[in-house]
Amino acid sequence: MLKLYHHPVSGHAHRALLFLSLIGVPYELIHVDLSTSAHKQPDFLAINSFGQVPALVDDDGTVVPDSNAILVYLARKHGRTDWLPDDAVGAARVQRWLSVAAGEIAAGPGTARKIILFNLKLDLADAIKRAHAVLALIEAALQQSPWIAADHATIADIALYSYIARAPEGNVDLAPYPTIRAWLAAIEAMHGFIPMAVNRVGLSA
């Protein structure tokens, strides 16, 4: 059985866990205690030299660090072209939004949430501004299609979901984005959906 190294506070880890559940792949969940810096210890650094969760170790010993890489790996390994198209245009559309998840989403709602959760001395107002800028673009995109990269859900939707769903924990209000809220609800209605842990901070307090 494959192993997923995980921590419940991490949206990156949640997207990997969520996709495993949605496609019905059995897994062993291994908790990495970030509070004791377990992710910086030699045994974990041997799995992911960046010292970050998630990381996946497959049955055959294949190691896949990075949440978006895990999504791609699982979709390809299990032949899930519904989640990751194998045509050039479809794959490019998905990749575009994987980049947004790693870039603007991490820098906006992901960072705002992290600042509040961990009381970091970073610019919260700037992170919230970045969050609303990218959410406005996603709202507009979803007004054209119910899913972000195709006419059905793909790993792009999964990559974006976690930090958007928990954006209120970073004082990012989702009220102005009705289409995003409907999209979140559609993901949450999927068979196999696993919610991300809720922290009672920010607007979620």
C-alpha positions as CSV (number, residue, x, y, z in Angstrom):
1,M,0.0,0.0,0.0
2,L,1.3,3.4,-0.9
3,K,2.2,5.9,1.9
4,L,1.2,9.6,2.0
5,Y,3.2,11.7,4.4
6,H,0.7,14.3,5.6
7,H,-0.2,17.0,8.1
8,P,-3.8,18.2,8.5
9,V,-3.0,21.9,8.5
10,S,-1.4,21.8,5.1
11,G,-3.6,22.5,2.1
12,H,-0.9,21.0,-0.2
13,A,-1.2,17.7,1.8
14,H,-5.0,17.9,1.7
15,R,-5.1,18.1,-2.1
16,A,-3.1,14.9,-2.4
17,L,-5.2,13.1,0.2
18,L,-8.4,14.3,-1.4
19,F,-7.4,13.1,-4.8
20,L,-6.4,9.7,-3.5
21,S,-9.9,9.4,-1.9
22,L,-11.7,10.6,-5.0
23,I,-10.1,8.0,-7.3
24,G,-10.4,5.2,-4.7
25,V,-6.7,4.4,-4.3
26,P,-5.9,2.7,-1.0
27,Y,-3.2,4.5,1.1
28,E,-1.6,4.6,4.4
29,L,-1.6,8.1,6.0
30,I,1.5,8.9,7.9
31,H,1.3,12.0,10.1
32,V,4.4,14.2,10.0
33,D,4.5,16.3,13.2
34,L,5.5,19.8,11.9
35,S,5.3,21.2,15.4
36,T,8.4,19.1,16.4
37,S,10.1,19.7,13.1
38,A,9.8,16.1,12.1
39,H,9.8,17.3,8.4
40,K,13.4,18.5,8.9
41,Q,14.8,15.3,10.4
42,P,17.1,13.1,8.3
43,D,14.6,10.3,7.8
44,F,12.0,12.6,6.3
45,L,14.6,14.6,4.3
46,A,15.6,11.3,2.7
47,I,12.1,11.2,1.2
48,N,11.8,14.9,0.4
49,S,15.0,16.9,0.6
50,F,12.9,20.2,0.7
51,G,11.5,19.1,4.0
52,Q,7.9,19.7,3.0
53,V,4.6,17.7,3.1
54,P,3.1,16.0,1.3
55,A,5.3,13.3,0.0
56,L,4.1,10.0,-1.5
57,V,6.0,6.7,-1.5
58,D,4.4,4.1,-3.9
59,D,4.3,0.3,-3.5
60,D,7.3,-0.1,-5.8
61,G,9.4,2.4,-3.9
62,T,8.8,5.4,-6.2
63,V,9.0,8.6,-4.2
64,V,7.0,11.6,-5.4
65,P,7.3,14.8,-3.4
66,D,5.2,18.0,-4.1
67,S,1.5,18.0,-4.1
68,N,0.9,18.9,-7.8
69,A,3.4,16.3,-8.9
70,I,1.5,13.7,-6.8
71,L,-1.7,14.6,-8.5
72,V,-0.1,14.2,-12.0
73,Y,1.6,11.0,-10.9
74,L,-1.6,9.4,-9.6
75,A,-3.7,10.4,-12.6
76,R,-1.1,9.1,-15.1
77,K,-0.3,5.9,-13.2
78,H,-4.0,5.0,-12.8
79,G,-4.9,6.0,-16.4
80,R,-7.3,8.7,-15.2
81,T,-7.5,10.7,-18.4
82,D,-10.8,12.1,-17.1
83,W,-8.8,13.9,-14.4
84,L,-5.7,14.7,-16.5
85,P,-6.4,14.8,-20.3
86,D,-3.7,13.3,-22.5
87,D,-4.3,15.6,-25.4
88,A,-2.0,18.6,-25.8
89,V,-4.7,21.3,-25.3
90,G,-6.4,19.6,-22.4
91,A,-3.1,18.9,-20.6
92,A,-2.0,22.5,-21.1
93,R,-5.2,23.9,-19.7
94,V,-4.8,21.8,-16.6
95,Q,-1.1,22.7,-16.3
96,R,-2.0,26.4,-16.4
97,W,-4.1,26.1,-13.3
98,L,-1.7,23.9,-11.5
99,S,0.8,26.8,-11.9
100,V,-1.8,29.1,-10.4
101,A,-2.3,26.8,-7.5
102,A,1.5,26.8,-6.9
103,G,1.8,30.5,-7.5
104,E,-1.0,33.0,-6.9
105,I,-3.1,30.7,-4.7
106,A,-0.1,29.9,-2.4
107,A,0.9,33.6,-2.3
108,G,-2.6,34.9,-1.7
109,P,-5.1,32.9,0.3
110,G,-2.5,30.3,1.3
111,T,-0.1,32.9,2.7
112,A,-2.9,34.9,4.4
113,R,-4.1,31.8,6.2
114,K,-0.5,30.9,7.2
115,I,0.1,34.4,8.6
116,I,-2.9,34.1,10.9
117,L,-2.5,30.5,11.9
118,F,1.2,30.9,12.8
119,N,1.2,34.6,13.8
120,L,3.9,35.3,11.2
121,K,5.4,38.8,10.8
122,L,4.5,39.1,7.2
123,D,2.2,41.6,5.3
124,L,-1.3,40.2,5.8
125,A,-2.9,43.1,3.9
126,D,-0.8,42.3,0.9
127,A,-1.6,38.6,1.0
128,I,-5.3,39.4,1.3
129,K,-5.1,41.8,-1.7
130,R,-3.3,39.1,-3.7
131,A,-6.0,36.6,-2.7
132,H,-8.8,38.8,-4.0
133,A,-7.0,39.4,-7.2
134,V,-6.7,35.8,-8.1
135,L,-10.1,34.9,-6.8
136,A,-11.7,37.5,-9.1
137,L,-10.0,35.8,-12.0
138,I,-11.1,32.4,-10.9
139,E,-14.7,33.6,-10.4
140,A,-14.7,35.0,-14.0
141,A,-13.3,31.7,-15.4
142,L,-15.9,29.6,-13.5
143,Q,-18.7,31.8,-14.9
144,Q,-17.7,30.5,-18.3
145,S,-17.5,26.8,-17.3
146,P,-18.5,25.0,-14.1
147,W,-15.0,23.5,-13.9
148,I,-11.8,25.4,-14.1
149,A,-9.9,23.5,-17.0
150,A,-12.5,21.4,-18.8
151,D,-16.2,20.6,-18.9
152,H,-15.7,18.2,-16.0
153,A,-13.6,18.1,-12.9
154,T,-9.8,17.7,-13.3
155,I,-6.8,17.7,-11.0
156,A,-6.7,21.5,-11.6
157,D,-9.9,21.8,-9.5
158,I,-8.4,19.6,-6.8
159,A,-5.2,21.7,-6.7
160,L,-7.1,24.9,-6.3
161,Y,-9.7,23.6,-3.8
162,S,-8.1,23.4,-0.4
163,Y,-6.6,26.9,0.1
164,I,-9.7,28.5,-1.5
165,A,-12.0,26.6,0.7
166,R,-10.1,27.7,3.8
167,A,-9.4,31.2,2.6
168,P,-11.7,32.7,5.4
169,E,-9.1,31.4,7.9
170,G,-6.8,34.1,6.4
171,N,-9.5,36.8,6.6
172,V,-10.3,36.4,2.9
173,D,-14.0,36.7,2.5
174,L,-15.6,34.4,-0.1
175,A,-19.0,36.2,0.0
176,P,-18.2,38.2,-3.1
177,Y,-17.6,35.1,-5.2
178,P,-20.9,33.1,-5.6
179,T,-19.6,31.1,-8.5
180,I,-16.6,30.0,-6.6
181,R,-18.8,29.0,-3.6
182,A,-21.0,26.9,-6.0
183,W,-17.8,25.3,-7.4
184,L,-16.6,24.5,-3.8
185,A,-20.0,22.9,-3.1
186,A,-19.8,20.8,-6.2
187,I,-16.4,19.4,-5.2
188,E,-17.7,18.8,-1.7
189,A,-20.6,16.8,-3.1
190,M,-18.3,14.3,-4.9
191,H,-18.2,10.7,-3.9
192,G,-15.1,10.2,-1.8
193,F,-14.7,13.8,-0.8
194,I,-12.7,14.3,2.4
195,P,-12.9,17.8,4.0
196,M,-9.8,19.7,5.1
197,A,-9.6,20.3,8.9
198,V,-11.2,23.6,9.9
199,N,-9.3,26.1,12.2
200,R,-11.4,28.5,14.1
201,V,-9.3,31.6,13.2
202,G,-9.8,34.6,11.0
203,L,-13.3,34.8,9.5
204,S,-13.9,31.2,10.5
205,A,-13.5,32.0,14.2
